Amino acid sequence: MGKRTGYNYISDEKEHIYRFTSKGPKGDIPKIAVMSPAFRTAWYLAFGDAIGDEGDFDDEVVTNNGDMKMVLLTLANIVSDFLAKQPDAEVIINPVDEKRKQLYNRIIQRNFDELSKELFIFGVIGKVKTPLEFSPITIYEAFTVLKKTTNFDKKSSK
């Protein structure tokens, strides 16, 4: 996946907090992305507009700052950076609403060939929480991504 053109970000690797600034017609808007432990080697990715300096953020706000592509490229870089430092981790992306669910599905579908060169991508449907291998014709409720160089490669080939 490598680095894409996105915003520069700073990270607090101990806390797994990443900060960057959205730039657009509404001005400079501080953003925060957080990797929170879920279970075993799984981590949740959450992000939104920063609230203050303590690491709080609003993940339901719709900023409409005209830079959605740059924000999403930055988040892709953050996930790539996180997985490079924690190669056995899996990142769970759980959209907070229907609009974001549709957006994330479209983005992954459009970029699946490129993304799948370096990532395993799984989707979750409905109440069944078992991740399924991603299919570009299916709409998913949430996503799990793993770096292809993880021990998962070795486990799945046995």
N, C-alpha and C positions, 0 to 999 in steps of 0.2 A: 504494500500500500504506500509506504514511504510518506514523506512530507508533501502536503499539498499547499497551495497558496491559501493562506487563511490569516487570521490575526495572530500576532505574537501573543504568547501567554506566559504567565509565571506560575510556578507550581510550588506548593508546600508538600513535598513528597512524604513527609511524616504523617500529615493529615489527609493526604490525597485530595487536596483542594487546588483547583486551577482557576486562575483569574485572567480575564481578557476584557477588552473594551469594544463594544459595537459602535461603529461610526456611520452616521447617516443623517438624513434630513432632520431627525429629531434630536440630533446632537450626539455626544459621547455617552453611552450607557454601559456602566460596568456590569459584567456578566460573571457568573461563577458556575463551574462544573465541579461536582463532587463524586468521588468513587467511595461508596459506603459498603462495608462488608455485608454480605447476604448470608452465605453459608459456605462451608468448606473453602473452595477456591473461587467462589462466585462473588462478584461485586456488582452493586447497582450503580448505574450512571444516572445522576440527576443534574439538572442545570436550570438556570433562570437568571433573572435580573437580580443583581446584588442589592441587599438591603443593609445599609450600614457597613461597618468594617469588620464585623465579628464572624463573617462566613454565612450569615443568613441570606436566603434568596427566595424569590417568588417564582415558582415553576409553572404557574398558571397564567401569568401575564402575557398579553399579546403586544409586543413592542412595536411592530410594524415600522422598523427603522430603515427599511429598504435594502438590508444587507443579509437577508436570510442565507444566501449561498455562502457568504464569507463565514457566518456563524456556524453553519453546518460543516464547512471544511475545517474550521478550527476544532470543532468537536471530534471530527474524524482524526485529526492530528493528535488530540488529547488521548483518545482511545488507543491509537497506534503507539504513542509514547508510553502509556500505562502498560500495555501488553508487552512492549519491548523490555520493560523493567520487571515485569511479573509474567513471564512467558507461560506459566501454567494456569494463569487466571482465566476466568471467563467473565465477560461483561454483559450484564442484563440491562436491556433498554426497554423501559415500560412507559409508553406514552401516557400522559396525564389526561388526555381527552380524545374524542373521536377525530377532531381535525388533525391533531398531531399524529394519531395512528395512521390516518390516510397519507399524510405527508411522508412519514418514515417508510411506509410500504412503497410509495412511489420512488423515493430516493434510492432505496436498496434495490428495487426492481431495475431501475435505470442504470445503476452502477454495479450490478451483480457480477458481471464478467470480471471487471477490474478488482472488486472487493474480494471475490472468491479465490483470486490468485494467492492471497496471503491469509485469508480468514476462513474459518468454518462459520457459516451463518445458519442459525436455526430460528424457527418461528414457533410461537405458541398460539394455539387456537382455542377460544372459549374457555370453558372450565377445566379442560384437560391441560394441566400445567407441564406436561412432558414436552420438551422442545422437539420439533420435527424438522427434518432437513428442509431448508428453504426452497420453495418453489416460486418462481416469479409470477405465477398465475393465481396464487393464493393470497388472501388478505389475512394478516396476522395481528393478534392483540399485543404481542410483545416480541422481543428478539433477544437472542443470546449469540454473542460472537466470541470466538476463540482464535488465537494465533495458530496457524498451521504447523508451527514448529513445536507444539506442546507435546506432552506425553500422551495426549489423546490420540495422536497419529499412531503411536506404538500400541496403545491399548486396542484401537479399532482394527488393527491388522492381525490380531491374534485370533 
